[in-house]
């Protein structure tokens, strides 16, 4: 089991996480206009309310603490197609929260396991490089597609927080989900590898 590693040490070693179909590169202020467009699209309605202007989005990006890992998902040809993050990292309890996950360019990822491989790269960072033992987070109860996806990827529903989120002026429950490192290794990782292999062999 790897020991927990300081975030700045990981960043110094390799800031870009490279996969077969997609890479994760650090989010930059220059991404403000693109990510704002993604965040204000209908498919992002279950993300927390955020910036309303490019300037606000740029300020939010610039203000991210060094303890967070915020990424743009890029195809290997360099085209940006989405974003995701690992944050709220507790080095003592060795847990963190994956989130801010959004595929913003659906047409560009047709037939490509972008979501699977991006998640795999992030989980590899969390469990194998940072030495975390648990990932957890809250999904909006009405976001049934993400909940189904997270469960398929090995997370378990651990509780329901009543009227925990107010999205679009409407309160709804939050579904608390978690993934332990042992479940990642025995269930999640083999499933991810199989999906990526199937795409490779098409």
LUMDREN-527198 format. One record per residue (C-alpha): residue number from 1; x, y, z; residue in one letter. Coordinates in steps of 0.25 Angstrom, whole numbers. Layout:
# LUMDREN-527198
{atom NUM, {X, Y, Z}, A}
...
This chain:
# LUMDREN-527198
{atom 1, {0, 0, 0}, X}
{atom 2, {6, 13, -4}, X}
{atom 3, {8, 24, 7}, X}
{atom 4, {0, 37, 6}, X}
{atom 5, {8, 47, -3}, X}
{atom 6, {8, 62, -3}, X}
{atom 7, {1, 68, -14}, X}
{atom 8, {12, 77, -19}, X}
{atom 9, {21, 65, -20}, X}
{atom 10, {12, 58, -29}, X}
{atom 11, {10, 71, -37}, X}
{atom 12, {25, 72, -39}, X}
{atom 13, {27, 58, -44}, X}
{atom 14, {16, 59, -55}, X}
{atom 15, {5, 69, -56}, X}
{atom 16, {-1, 62, -68}, X}
{atom 17, {-8, 48, -66}, X}
{atom 18, {-7, 41, -79}, X}
{atom 19, {-16, 30, -84}, X}
{atom 20, {-18, 22, -97}, X}
{atom 21, {-30, 30, -101}, X}
{atom 22, {-30, 42, -93}, X}
{atom 23, {-20, 51, -84}, X}
{atom 24, {-23, 59, -72}, X}
{atom 25, {-16, 72, -72}, X}
{atom 26, {-17, 83, -61}, X}
{atom 27, {-28, 93, -62}, X}
{atom 28, {-23, 107, -66}, X}
{atom 29, {-29, 121, -66}, X}
{atom 30, {-28, 120, -81}, X}
{atom 31, {-39, 110, -80}, X}
{atom 32, {-49, 119, -73}, X}
{atom 33, {-58, 122, -86}, X}
{atom 34, {-58, 108, -90}, X}
{atom 35, {-62, 102, -76}, X}
{atom 36, {-72, 113, -74}, X}
{atom 37, {-79, 109, -87}, X}
{atom 38, {-79, 94, -82}, X}
{atom 39, {-84, 98, -68}, X}
{atom 40, {-95, 107, -73}, X}
{atom 41, {-101, 96, -83}, X}
{atom 42, {-113, 88, -79}, X}
{atom 43, {-105, 75, -77}, X}
{atom 44, {-98, 82, -65}, X}
{atom 45, {-111, 85, -57}, X}
{atom 46, {-107, 76, -46}, X}
{atom 47, {-94, 83, -43}, X}
{atom 48, {-93, 93, -32}, X}
{atom 49, {-96, 108, -37}, X}
{atom 50, {-84, 115, -40}, X}
{atom 51, {-78, 126, -48}, X}
{atom 52, {-87, 134, -58}, X}
{atom 53, {-77, 141, -66}, X}
{atom 54, {-63, 137, -72}, X}
{atom 55, {-57, 147, -62}, X}
{atom 56, {-63, 140, -50}, X}
{atom 57, {-59, 126, -56}, X}
{atom 58, {-45, 131, -58}, X}
{atom 59, {-44, 136, -44}, X}
{atom 60, {-50, 123, -38}, X}
{atom 61, {-39, 115, -46}, X}
{atom 62, {-28, 124, -41}, X}
{atom 63, {-33, 123, -27}, X}
{atom 64, {-32, 107, -26}, X}
{atom 65, {-23, 103, -15}, X}
{atom 66, {-11, 94, -17}, X}
{atom 67, {-17, 83, -10}, X}
{atom 68, {-27, 81, -21}, X}
{atom 69, {-25, 74, -34}, X}
{atom 70, {-34, 80, -45}, X}
{atom 71, {-33, 75, -59}, X}
{atom 72, {-37, 77, -74}, X}
{atom 73, {-40, 64, -81}, X}
{atom 74, {-33, 64, -94}, X}
{atom 75, {-33, 54, -105}, X}
{atom 76, {-19, 49, -109}, X}
{atom 77, {-20, 59, -121}, X}
{atom 78, {-21, 70, -111}, X}
{atom 79, {-36, 73, -113}, X}
{atom 80, {-42, 77, -99}, X}
{atom 81, {-55, 69, -97}, X}
{atom 82, {-58, 71, -82}, X}
{atom 83, {-53, 73, -68}, X}
{atom 84, {-52, 66, -54}, X}
{atom 85, {-45, 68, -41}, X}
{atom 86, {-40, 62, -28}, X}
{atom 87, {-42, 71, -16}, X}
{atom 88, {-45, 71, -1}, X}
{atom 89, {-33, 62, 1}, X}
{atom 90, {-31, 59, 16}, X}
{atom 91, {-17, 53, 17}, X}
{atom 92, {-19, 48, 31}, X}
{atom 93, {-32, 40, 28}, X}
{atom 94, {-26, 38, 14}, X}
{atom 95, {-39, 41, 7}, X}
{atom 96, {-43, 50, -4}, X}
{atom 97, {-55, 54, -13}, X}
{atom 98, {-55, 52, -28}, X}
{atom 99, {-65, 62, -35}, X}
{atom 100, {-67, 74, -44}, X}
{atom 101, {-68, 63, -55}, X}
{atom 102, {-74, 67, -68}, X}
{atom 103, {-73, 63, -82}, X}
{atom 104, {-75, 76, -90}, X}
{atom 105, {-73, 71, -104}, X}
{atom 106, {-82, 59, -105}, X}
{atom 107, {-80, 57, -120}, X}
{atom 108, {-65, 57, -120}, X}
{atom 109, {-65, 45, -110}, X}
{atom 110, {-75, 36, -118}, X}
{atom 111, {-68, 22, -118}, X}
{atom 112, {-57, 26, -109}, X}
{atom 113, {-57, 22, -94}, X}
{atom 114, {-53, 36, -90}, X}
{atom 115, {-61, 36, -77}, X}
{atom 116, {-56, 22, -73}, X}
{atom 117, {-42, 25, -75}, X}
{atom 118, {-42, 39, -69}, X}
{atom 119, {-48, 33, -57}, X}
{atom 120, {-38, 22, -57}, X}
{atom 121, {-27, 32, -58}, X}
{atom 122, {-32, 40, -46}, X}
{atom 123, {-34, 28, -37}, X}
{atom 124, {-20, 23, -40}, X}
{atom 125, {-15, 37, -35}, X}
{atom 126, {-24, 36, -23}, X}
{atom 127, {-21, 21, -19}, X}
{atom 128, {-8, 18, -25}, X}
{atom 129, {0, 31, -25}, X}
{atom 130, {-6, 39, -13}, X}
{atom 131, {-9, 26, -5}, X}
{atom 132, {-23, 29, -1}, X}
{atom 133, {-32, 18, 4}, X}
{atom 134, {-46, 24, 1}, X}
{atom 135, {-53, 33, -9}, X}
{atom 136, {-66, 39, -6}, X}
{atom 137, {-76, 50, -10}, X}
{atom 138, {-90, 54, -11}, X}
{atom 139, {-99, 53, -24}, X}
{atom 140, {-112, 60, -26}, X}
{atom 141, {-123, 50, -24}, X}
{atom 142, {-130, 54, -37}, X}
{atom 143, {-116, 52, -45}, X}
{atom 144, {-120, 37, -47}, X}
{atom 145, {-110, 35, -59}, X}
{atom 146, {-98, 39, -50}, X}
{atom 147, {-103, 31, -39}, X}
{atom 148, {-104, 19, -48}, X}
{atom 149, {-91, 22, -54}, X}
{atom 150, {-84, 23, -40}, X}
{atom 151, {-90, 10, -36}, X}
{atom 152, {-86, 3, -48}, X}
{atom 153, {-72, 8, -46}, X}
{atom 154, {-72, 2, -32}, X}
{atom 155, {-77, 13, -22}, X}
{atom 156, {-87, 9, -12}, X}
{atom 157, {-99, 17, -7}, X}
{atom 158, {-96, 20, 8}, X}
{atom 159, {-107, 29, 11}, X}
{atom 160, {-117, 40, 8}, X}
{atom 161, {-117, 54, 12}, X}
{atom 162, {-130, 60, 12}, X}
{atom 163, {-132, 74, 5}, X}
{atom 164, {-117, 75, 5}, X}
{atom 165, {-116, 82, -9}, X}
{atom 166, {-123, 94, -15}, X}
{atom 167, {-121, 93, -30}, X}
{atom 168, {-128, 103, -39}, X}
{atom 169, {-136, 108, -28}, X}
{atom 170, {-141, 94, -24}, X}
{atom 171, {-137, 86, -12}, X}
{atom 172, {-134, 71, -13}, X}
{atom 173, {-127, 60, -6}, X}
{atom 174, {-113, 57, -7}, X}
{atom 175, {-108, 43, -9}, X}
{atom 176, {-95, 40, -1}, X}
{atom 177, {-86, 30, -8}, X}
{atom 178, {-73, 24, -5}, X}
{atom 179, {-62, 15, -11}, X}
{atom 180, {-51, 8, -3}, X}
{atom 181, {-38, 4, -9}, X}
{atom 182, {-40, -11, -8}, X}
{atom 183, {-53, -10, -15}, X}
{atom 184, {-46, -1, -26}, X}
{atom 185, {-36, -12, -28}, X}
{atom 186, {-45, -24, -28}, X}
{atom 187, {-57, -18, -35}, X}
{atom 188, {-55, -5, -41}, X}
{atom 189, {-41, -6, -48}, X}
{atom 190, {-44, -19, -55}, X}
{atom 191, {-57, -13, -60}, X}
{atom 192, {-50, -1, -65}, X}
{atom 193, {-39, -9, -72}, X}
{atom 194, {-49, -18, -79}, X}
{atom 195, {-57, -6, -84}, X}
{atom 196, {-44, 1, -89}, X}
{atom 197, {-40, -12, -96}, X}
{atom 198, {-53, -14, -103}, X}
{atom 199, {-52, 0, -109}, X}
{atom 200, {-37, -3, -113}, X}
{atom 201, {-42, -16, -120}, X}
{atom 202, {-53, -10, -127}, X}
